Amino acid sequence: MKPGDGGGRIRPAAAYTAADSISAAWQLETLLGRRYGGSSGTNFVACLQLATDLRERGETGSIVTLLCDRGERYGETLFNEEWLRAHGIDLARARGAIGRLLGGGDRAKKRR
C-alpha cells in the first residue's frame, strides 16, 4: 500500500495461541530489554508473520506497530514458568516458530 493511493490489502485477522503471544512477549524482552504483555506479544508475532509473508511474495514495505501493553505486572503470570506449567501453556513450539519468523530457525533465545 502506498501512502495516499487508497489501495492496498488488509490482512484478515489471524488466530494465535496463548503460547504464541506469551513467547513473543518473552522475545520482546530479549530484543528490547523491557517486558511487554500478551497483547503486545500477539501484535509482535502478527508483525513477524506479515513481514514473512511480504518477503515470501518478494514484496517490500514498512510495518508500523505500537507496543502499548507493558509487562511489568505479569511477573507472576506470563513471565513465570511455574504459572505457565500450571495453566498448561508450553512455550517450546511457539519459541521455535518465532525463531523461524525472525529468520534464525530456533534462534529465539530460551530464558532461564
N, C-alpha and C positions, 0 to 999 in steps of 0.2 A: 504494500500500500504506500503510495507516495502522498506526502502531505498535500492537502488541498484537492486531490483528484476525486474524492468522494467514492472511490472504488476500494478494492481490496477484499480480503477474505476474513471472515470471523471464524475462529476455530470453535467448534462445538465444545461444550463443557465435557471434561474428561472426569472419570471416576478414579480417585486414588484411595488407597487403603490408609488406615491409621499408621501402619508401619512405614509406608512411603513418605507420608507427611512428617512423621517424627524423625525418620532417618535423614530426611532433607534438612530438618531443623538442626540436627546434630552436625551435619556437614556445613551448614552456615556458620555454626560456632567455630568449626575448624578453619574455615576460609576467612572469616571476618573477625574472629576473636570476641564475639558477642553472642549471647543466646537469643534465639527467636522462638516464638511459639509455633504451634502446629499449623495455624492458618498461614503463617509466613513460609513454613516448610512446604505446604501444599502449593503455594504461589511459586516457590523456587523450583519445585520439581516440574510444575507445568511449564515454566520458562525454559528449563533444560530440555523438556520434550519438544517444545516449539522450536528451539534452536536446532535440535537434532533433525526435526522434520524439514526445516529450511535447508540445512546442509545436505540432506539426502536428496532433495529436489534440485540442488545446485543453485539455490536462491540465496540472496544476501538480504540483510535488513537489520534493523535495530529492534531490540526488545527492551522495553522500559517497564519497570515494576516498582512497587513500594513494599518495603518490609516493615509493616507497622505493628506487628504483634511481638513486642519484646518478651523474652523468655525467662527473665529472672524469677518470676513467680512459679515456674514449672520445675524447680529443682527437685521437688519431692514426687513428681509425677513423670512427665515426659522425659526428664533427664535422669531418672532413677531406674537403674536396671532391675532392681527387685520389684518395683511397682510395675514395670513393663511385663516381667515374667508373671506376676500375679494376675495380670489382665490378659495374658495370652498373646502379647504383642512381641513378635520375633523380628528383629531388625536385619537379620542376616541377608535374606533375599533382597530386601529393599536397598541395603548398603551396596550390594553388587550392582543392582540396576542403576543406582545413582552414579556409581563409579563409571559405568559404561556410558551414561549420558554425559558425564564430564569428559569423556574421551580417554579414560585411562583404565579400561577393564574394571577390575575390582579395586581401583585405586582409592576410592573413598576411604579415608582413614578410619580405623576402628578406634573407639575410645576405650579407655581403661584397660 
